[in-house]
């Protein structure tokens, strides 16, 4: 079976992207990162892509008159690479209805808490404030809500008594990265179905 095509969207340093690129070096993994997109210039993710000779594109909201126009541009840029799976690896922009209509059943995102608890941008902070004993990371298919899409996988990370937001965040990142690599590999090799909120990997 030929390798499945991944387009990775990222806004930051690109540690999740780097892990995926490394995994794809093994032909048995079953995937190839065919493009990396960012919402601004100068990101670490774009540098990682350049070093790996992976095509890149930038879709900046500021370069468009409104979010709807930006969404059309982003959708077109991603579609140009005919991906089998689109992965948000720290892409800090909410996509619009046009993007979701095109890619919603194959647009993955990862969140640094155990959804549906502690959605939003402060997952570890909110989990610590609430006093939970286990936090973790969630991999899900994106829908029109904020961190509300069908859950593909979750991994637990125990909260230590002396944890700070920073220490908990770093441990979650390690578990999150491993889960992303493992599950993306399973998805591209085995396929998936989404029925309501249930995601099944054969």
C-alpha positions in Angstrom: 0.0 0.0 0.0 1.3 3.5 -0.9 2.1 6.0 1.9 -0.8 8.1 3.0 -0.4 11.9 2.5 -0.3 14.1 5.6 -0.6 17.9 5.6 0.5 19.3 9.0 -0.6 22.7 10.2 1.5 24.3 12.9 2.0 27.7 14.6 4.9 27.2 16.9 8.2 25.4 17.5 7.0 22.2 15.7 7.9 19.5 18.2 4.9 17.4 17.2 5.7 18.0 13.6 9.3 16.8 14.2 8.0 13.6 15.8 5.8 12.9 12.8 8.5 13.6 10.3 10.8 11.3 12.1 8.2 8.5 12.2 7.5 8.9 8.5 11.2 8.1 7.8 10.3 4.4 8.4 8.4 3.1 5.3 6.4 0.8 7.6 4.8 3.8 9.3 2.7 4.2 6.2 2.6 8.0 5.8 4.5 10.9 4.3 4.3 14.6 5.3 3.7 16.2 1.9 3.3 19.8 3.2 3.5 22.0 6.3 1.3 25.0 6.6 1.6 27.9 9.1 -0.4 30.9 10.0 2.7 33.2 10.1 6.2 33.4 8.9 9.2 32.6 11.1 7.9 29.5 13.0 10.1 26.6 14.1 7.7 24.3 12.2 8.6 26.0 8.9 12.3 25.6 9.7 11.8 21.9 10.4 10.0 21.5 7.1 12.7 23.3 5.2 15.4 21.2 6.7 13.5 18.1 5.7 12.8 19.5 2.2 9.0 19.4 2.8 7.0 22.0 0.8 5.5 24.8 3.0 2.8 27.5 2.8 1.8 30.3 5.0 -1.9 31.4 5.3 -1.9 34.5 7.5 -5.2 35.9 8.7 -3.7 39.4 8.4 -3.2 38.9 4.7 -7.0 38.6 4.1 -9.9 41.0 4.5 -11.8 38.7 6.8 -11.8 35.2 8.4 -14.1 33.7 5.7 -11.7 34.7 2.9 -8.7 33.4 5.0 -10.6 30.1 5.4 -11.1 29.8 1.6 -7.3 30.4 1.1 -6.3 27.9 3.8 -8.7 25.3 2.4 -7.3 25.8 -1.1 -3.7 25.6 0.1 -4.3 22.4 1.9 -6.4 20.9 -0.9 -3.6 21.5 -3.3 -1.6 18.7 -1.7 -4.5 16.2 -1.8 -4.1 15.0 1.8 -5.5 11.8 3.2 -5.2 13.3 6.7 -4.7 16.9 8.0 -3.0 17.2 11.3 -3.1 20.2 13.6 0.2 20.1 15.4 -0.2 23.2 17.5 -2.1 25.2 14.9 -3.5 28.1 16.9 -6.3 29.2 14.6 -9.9 28.0 14.4 -10.8 26.9 10.9 -14.1 27.9 9.3 -17.0 26.1 7.9 -15.5 25.7 4.4 -12.4 24.0 5.7 -14.5 21.7 7.8 -16.8 20.9 4.9 -13.8 19.7 3.0 -11.7 18.1 5.7 -13.8 17.8 8.8 -13.8 14.0 8.8 -10.0 13.9 8.4 -8.8 16.9 10.4 -7.1 15.8 13.6 -6.2 18.0 16.6 -4.6 17.3 19.9 -5.5 18.9 23.2 -3.5 18.9 26.5 -6.3 17.8 28.8 -8.8 14.9 29.0 -11.8 16.2 27.0 -14.5 17.1 27.5 -13.0 18.5 30.7 -10.8 21.6 30.5 -11.3 22.6 26.9 -9.7 25.8 25.6 -6.2 27.1 25.6 -5.4 26.6 29.4 -6.0 22.9 29.8 -3.1 22.1 32.3 -3.7 25.3 34.3 -7.4 24.6 34.6 -6.9 21.0 35.5 -4.5 22.0 38.3 -6.8 24.6 39.6 -9.7 22.1 39.7 -7.5 19.7 41.7 -7.8 16.6 39.4 -5.4 13.7 40.1 -5.1 12.7 36.4 -4.8 14.9 33.4 -3.5 14.0 30.0 -4.0 14.5 26.3 -6.8 14.0 23.8 -6.7 13.4 20.1 -9.9 14.2 18.2 -11.4 15.0 14.9 -12.2 18.7 14.7 -15.8 20.0 14.4 -17.3 23.4 14.5 -17.0 23.7 18.3 -13.9 24.4 20.5 -12.3 21.0 21.4 -15.7 19.3 21.0 -15.1 16.9 18.1 -15.3 13.0 18.2 -12.5 11.6 20.3 -10.0 9.3 18.7 -7.7 8.5 21.6 -6.7 9.7 25.1 -3.7 9.2 27.3 -3.6 9.8 31.1 -0.9 11.7 32.9 -0.9 11.6 36.7 -0.8 15.0 38.5 2.0 15.1 41.0 1.5 17.0 44.4 4.2 19.5 43.5 3.2 20.1 39.9 3.2 23.5 38.5 1.5 24.5 35.2 4.9 24.3 33.5 5.9 20.8 34.9 2.5 19.3 34.1 2.4 20.8 30.7 5.8 19.4 29.8 4.9 15.9 30.9 1.6 16.1 29.0 3.6 17.2 25.9 5.7 14.0 26.0 2.6 11.8 26.3 0.7 13.8 23.7 3.5 13.6 21.1 3.8 9.8 21.5 0.0 9.4 21.2 -0.1 11.5 18.1 2.6 9.5 16.4 1.1 6.1 17.4 -2.5 6.9 16.5 -1.7 8.7 13.2 0.2 5.7 12.2 -2.8 3.4 13.0 -5.2 5.7 11.2 -3.2 5.8 8.0 -2.4 2.0 8.0 -5.8 0.7 9.1 -8.3 3.5 8.3 -11.2 4.7 10.4 -14.9 5.3 10.6 -16.8 8.0 12.4 -20.4 7.2 13.6 -21.9 10.0 15.6 -19.3 10.7 18.3 -17.7 7.3 18.0 -14.4 6.8 16.1 -13.5 3.3 15.2 -10.1 2.1 13.9 -10.6 -1.4 12.6 
